[in-house]
Amino acid sequence: IEKELAAMLTDDDISKVLLHVDAAHKVKRLRLTNCTCITGACLTSLQHSTSIEQIDMSLVEAHKNPRLEPTPLLTCDQVLPILRSIISQERNSLKHLQFPHVWRHAEIADYDFVEFLNEYNRMMENREATFCQ
């Protein structure tokens, strides 16, 4: 969708679309490019998804400056519980996550974000070990 429209979308708008398409069971890739007015609550319909493979929450187009002004509204408090519900599924399909620049390069790292990254990496390592047996 066009950049100007994406920038006006709210959590409620995106949530309605994800619910309508049964995102938890049918969506494989979700890119939130230019959706700078969301907190992440819109991802609730992805809870416990076993079909989602990729979620791009960087909010910027490929090869564009990842530093956004003003700071995006997307929060760890909204997003991480949903992501944890996905990686807790034994047969989840998640392969790739892209986070906002501000999360990855914060002066003081968010403890919960760092802990989630550790959980995600352990999940990926366990998946690799399972495939290699």
Residue pairs with C-beta under 8 A, 6 or more apart in sequence:
3 34
3 61
6 33
6 34
6 35
6 36
7 34
7 35
7 36
7 37
8 37
9 35
9 37
9 38
10 37
10 38
10 42
11 38
11 39
11 40
11 41
11 42
12 42
13 42
14 32
14 35
14 38
14 42
15 41
15 42
15 44
15 45
18 27
18 30
18 42
18 43
18 45
18 46
19 45
21 27
23 30
23 45
23 46
23 49
23 52
24 45
24 46
24 47
24 48
24 49
24 50
24 51
24 52
25 49
25 50
25 51
26 51
27 46
27 49
27 51
27 52
28 51
28 52
28 53
28 54
28 93
29 52
29 53
29 54
29 55
29 56
30 46
30 52
30 54
30 55
30 56
31 54
31 56
32 38
32 55
32 56
32 57
32 58
32 59
32 74
33 56
33 58
33 59
33 60
33 61
34 59
34 60
34 61
35 59
36 59
36 68
36 72
36 73
37 73
38 73
38 74
39 73
39 74
39 75
39 78
40 57
40 74
40 75
40 78
40 79
40 82
41 78
43 55
43 78
43 79
43 82
44 82
46 52
46 55
46 82
46 86
47 82
47 85
47 86
48 85
48 86
48 88
48 89
49 86
49 89
49 92
49 93
50 89
50 91
50 92
50 93
51 93
52 86
52 92
52 93
52 94
53 93
53 94
53 95
53 96
54 94
54 95
54 96
54 97
54 98
55 83
55 94
55 96
55 97
55 98
56 96
56 98
57 74
57 79
57 97
57 98
57 99
57 100
58 66
58 98
58 99
58 100
58 101
59 68
59 72
59 74
59 100
60 66
60 68
60 101
66 100
66 101
67 101
67 102
68 100
68 101
68 102
71 102
72 100
72 102
74 100
76 103
76 110
76 112
76 113
76 116
77 112
80 112
80 113
80 116
83 97
83 116
83 120
84 116
84 119
86 92
86 94
87 94
87 119
87 120
87 123
92 123
97 120
99 113
103 110
103 113
